[in-house]
Amino acid sequence: MKFKLLVIFSALICSLKAFSQSYKIIYDFKWKTEKQSKDYHSELTVLLKNDENSYFESLAKFKYDSVKTKLVNQGSRSFPAPKQQWKLQTLIFKDLKSQTTVTEENFFDKVYLTTYHCRPEWEILQEKSKLFSYNVQKAETNFAGRKWIAWFTNEIPISDGPHKFYGLPGLILKIYDSEENFIFEIKGLTKEQNNIEERNANTAKVNFTPKQWETFWAQYQKDPSMIFANLNSATATFTYVYYGKNVDSKEAKDAYNKSEKEKIDVFKIPIELKSCE
């Protein structure tokens, strides 16, 4: 499905400046899996801006999270399989007031949350241009081991952007790293209220510090099925299975490892080269 950049009329701009609103902003996210490659993978992503918070994730995942929230609010504890798979697995929640960022990863029966207190430190440059009929200005930041170049517009006074980027005096319309391995570019903006807050209401959660997540993630990439350990303990009230196989079985572990490593390999080049706390 193709999205055309929506023209934001003067009345909408005035309402943006007058008081906080809720917005859904679509970005096309492109990335390389090999440094020397000229080809990109791509996926539509969404930034949900609600008052002083925002969520960023795959558009396909957002649609599924919306369904889950609706079902939870109706009292359901089970969910249908997603109609469309997504490549970007991480959801990023930003509390713009406290300037904290929380990443959310879903693995099997748990949600893994990591809280970060670091933020991009921007250098706003004098260079200006036009992008999608908007007046934009260039800014740069060194963040998580990469240099990033952003084009933002103060004609849309939303101090936010895709991924973990925020803090400029306007919305980021385009941002890419200096090697152009990763590119985010806006494709559409609408004013609307969206709710995905109950998506994980019935799911067990694990909270990590950035260092704990780094250790866990390094181990997980080598052996994703490590999270099956001790699920079917002697005190468990039911048996965990993966595609009909007991998670303690070699068949279940092999199948899970294959599925997860395919997802991991989509991002052979990590978007962040080093962690910040």
Secondary structure, DSSP 4 states (H G I P E B T S, - for coil): ---PPPP--HHHHHHHHHS--EEEEEEEEEE-SSTT----EEEEEEEEEETTEEEEEEHHHHHHHHHHHHHHHTT----PPPSS--S---EEEEETTTTEEEEEEEETTEEEEEEE------EEEEEEEEETTEEEEEEEEEETTEEEEEEEETTS---B-STT-B-SSSEEEEEEETT-SEEEEEEEEEE-----TTTTTTSEEEEE-HHHHHHHHHHHHH-GGGGGTTTT-TT-SS--EETTEETTSHHHHHHHHHHHHHHHHTTSS-S-SS---
